[in-house]
Amino acid sequence: MSRRLISTGSPFEKTAGYSRAVVDGDMAFVAGTTGYDYATMTMPADVTGQTRNCFKTIEAALKDGGFAMTDIVRATYYLTDISDADAHFAVCGEVLGEIRPAATMLVVAGLLKPEMKVEIEVTAKRRSA
């Protein structure tokens, strides 16, 4: 299987020279994903809505590459405010509670734009049938 690039249509992908995800064999590497709704190019003000949008975009990229959310083996979370951790983790629990990938959370000084509260990146491995 050859290397395949996955796009979610963000204009920033071409500008910054990256792919939303790269599929290489049985592995998918999903780039850091923020809380934009790419259909409307809007972002919720709260971390709960942003986290939900992150996972929606991640799921679409994985699906496009032939993967499912249950294939996620690693997740990295970047939060700009530690006080958002509980709300963020509540959504993570809803989405990944049964999957339980290895995960890391970092609190960072900021993301690309000040309205961005969370960024999530994941790695997935396609399960054998």
GIPE-V235821 format. One record per backbone hydrogen bond with DSSP energy under -1.0 kcal/mol. CO is the residue of the C=O (numbers start at 1). NH is the residue of the N-H. E is the energy in kcal/mol with one decimal. If there is no record, write none. Layout:
{{CO,NH,E} {CO,NH,E}}
//
This chain:
{{4,23,-2.9} {6,20,-1.3} {6,21,-1.7} {10,13,-1.4} {11,15,-1.6} {12,16,-2.9} {13,18,-2.3} {20,31,-3.2} {21,6,-3.0} {22,29,-2.5} {23,4,-2.7} {24,27,-1.6} {26,126,-3.2} {27,24,-2.7} {28,124,-2.9} {29,22,-1.9} {33,120,-2.1} {37,41,-2.3} {37,42,-1.1} {42,37,-3.1} {46,50,-2.0} {47,51,-2.7} {48,52,-2.2} {49,53,-2.2} {50,54,-2.4} {51,55,-2.3} {52,56,-2.1} {53,57,-2.5} {54,58,-2.7} {55,59,-2.8} {56,60,-1.9} {57,61,-2.3} {58,62,-2.7} {59,63,-2.7} {60,64,-2.4} {61,65,-1.4} {62,67,-3.1} {63,66,-1.7} {68,71,-2.0} {69,72,-2.0} {71,125,-2.5} {73,102,-2.0} {74,123,-2.1} {75,104,-1.8} {76,121,-2.2} {77,106,-3.0} {78,119,-1.8} {79,108,-3.0} {81,84,-2.3} {82,85,-1.7} {84,88,-2.5} {85,89,-3.3} {86,90,-1.7} {87,91,-1.3} {88,92,-2.2} {89,93,-2.6} {90,94,-1.6} {91,95,-2.5} {92,96,-3.6} {93,97,-1.4} {96,100,-3.3} {102,75,-2.4} {104,77,-3.1} {106,79,-2.8} {113,116,-1.8} {117,80,-1.8} {119,78,-2.7} {120,33,-2.5} {121,76,-2.7} {122,30,-3.0} {123,73,-2.8} {123,74,-1.7} {124,28,-2.7}}
//
